[in-house]
Amino acid sequence: ILMGDVGAPYPLFVITGTTLWSVFVNSVLTPMQTVQSNRAILVKINFPREALLVNAFYEILFTTFINLIIVVVFLVIFKVHLTTRCLLFFPGVFSLILLGMSIGLLVLPLAMLYKDIQFVLPTIFQFSMYLTPIVYSTPPVSGIGKILRLNPVSPLLIETRASLLNMNVYVPLWHIGLVMSFAIVLFILGIFLQRITIQTLIERMGS
């Protein structure tokens, strides 16, 4: 399970997996970091709070672009033949960003009140990384494989990487659709929660 035949050059397999994982983690943390770094402005100046989230989204896109340059370099080194299936890579990356930002928005109100959350989350993500098929191939749908498939990041990451590296990996469309529906619902809830709590949180930060 751990090293086995992953269906692609192993260094490229790992680099792509860790890059996609960092895209997800960055998408969770950036909204909180953006709001925290602008606490003083939030307290003193009245402006649309959603502007900070838009700024966080653009920052995520920029960081993702920089990270993907590393993947492109390795694609060239290993002379990977690109196919039309590679076009699915981009919506896959966007899906990881959407899922990450959705979780980040839900955690944002707590992060504004308790700064320690931003220090705890990276530790949680380090542990969660081992529950995601990043450095090992997808386990069979039995035993621990069933548990690992409960990780909502797994199907998106697996399919996104497989589409780029043209790997013979099958992720059911219903599974991806379920995760995406879950991410969209979380995103809507996160935006709603941010709107109804932001003013109260700003007042508490300024007191």
N, C-alpha and C positions, 0 to 999 in steps of 0.2 A: 504494500500500500504506500509506503513512504517514498521510495525512490523509483522502483519498478519502471516499466515502460510507460512514460507519461504521454507519448505520442508526439513529442517535439524535443529538440535539444534541451537537456535539463537546465543549463544556465539560463537559456532564454525563457524557459517555462517559469523558473523562479523569479527572474527579473520582471517579467510581465505580471505575474501574480502579485508580487510585492508592490509594484507600481500601482496596480488597480486597487489594492488594499489601502495604500496611502492616499489615493484619490478619495476613497470612501471616508477614511478617518479625517482627512483634511476638511471634507464637506460637513462633517459633524462639528468639528471644533471651530472652524473659521467664523460662523455667525456669532458664537459666544465671545471669541477673541475680539471681533470687530466692535461689538457692543461694549465690552469691558474697556477697551482702549479709548472709547468715546464717552465714558461715564460723565466726565466734566461737562462736555458739550450737551449731553442729554439733559442734565440738570439745569443748565443756564440758558439754553437756546431752544425755542419752540420750532420744530421743523418736522416734516413727515418722517416718522420713525422707520417706515418701510425703506427709506433711502439707504439706511445702514445695511439692510438685508440685501438690497440690490448691489451695493458696493461689495458685500461679502461674496455674492454670487460671481461677480466679475473677478474678484481676487481668486476664487476657487478655479475659475476657468483658466486664468493666467498660470497659476501654479500647476494645474493639470497639463497644460501645454508644455511647460518646462519639463515636467516629469516624463511626458511621452517622447520627448526628444531622445532620452536615454534608451527607450524601447526601440525607436527607429534605428539608432546606432547599432543595437544588437541584431536587429533584423537584417541589416546590411552585412554585419560580420558573419552571421550564420547563413547568409544567402537564402533567406526564406522567400519562397515563391508566393506572391500575393494573388488572391483570386477575388472574384466578385463577392464572395462571402465576407471578405474583410470589411465591406461597407456596414455590416451589422455591428462592427466594433464601436462606431461612434454613438449610435443610440444606446449601446450597452454602457459606455462610459457615462453618458448623460443619465441613465437610469441609476447608476451608482451614486452620482452626485445628488440626484433627487432624493434617493433613500437616505443618504447621509444628512442632507439639509433638513429633511423632515424630522429626523431624530434630534438634530441640533436645535430646531425650533421648539420642540417639546421640552427639551432640557433647559432652554435659554432662561425662562423665568427663575428657575432654581439657581442657575449659574450667576444671575445678576445679584441674588441675595447672598449666596455662599460661594466665595471665590475658590474654595478648596475643591469644588466639583471639577474645575478645569484641570486640577492636578491629579485627581483620582481617575478621570476618564482615560488618559493615556495608558495607565496601568491596566485598566480593564480591557482596552483594545489590544494590548500586548498579549494578554491571556486569550482573548477572543481570536487572535490571529491563528492560534494553533487549532481552533475549532473550525477553521475555514481551509478548504483545499488550496493552499497557496504554494507550499513547498512539497506537497505530495499529491498523487493522483486521486481522482474521485473514488471513494470507497464504494463497494457494492451496496445495494439497497438491502442491507440486513445488519443486525447487530449495531455496532457503533455508527455504521453508515446512516441508519435511520435517525440517530441523534444529531449527527452533523448536518443532515438535511433540514433540521429545524432552524438552522442559522439562515436568516433571510438574505444575507449577503452572498451565500454560496452559489445559488443558481445563477445570479446575475454575473458574478465574477467568473464562474466556470464557462458560461456561454460566451461572455465577452472575450475572454482569452482564447477560447477554442475557435472563435470566428476569425481572430487575427492570425493565429498560428495554423489555421486549417486542420485542427485536430479532429479526430473521429470520436467526438464526445456528444452524447445526446442528452439534452435537458428538456423535459416535456414543456410544451408551450403553456399548458395550463399552470404549471409551477411558476414560470416566469410571469405570466399574467396575474397570478395571485399575489406575488411579491410586489409587482408594479401597482396593483390596485391598493394594496396595503400601504405602499409609499405615498400614493396620491391622497388617500384618506388621512394619513398622518400629516402630510404637508398642509392640507386644508385646516385640520385641527390645530396645527402649530401656528399658522397665521392667525386663526381666530383667537387662540390663547394669548398670543403676543399682543393683539389689539386690545383685549379686555384687561390685560394685566400691566401693560407697559407703563401707563401713567401712575398707577399706584406704586409700582416698583421704583420709578424715577423719584417720586416723592420720598420714599423710604431711603433711597440712596442719598438724597439731598439733606435729609434730616440729621 
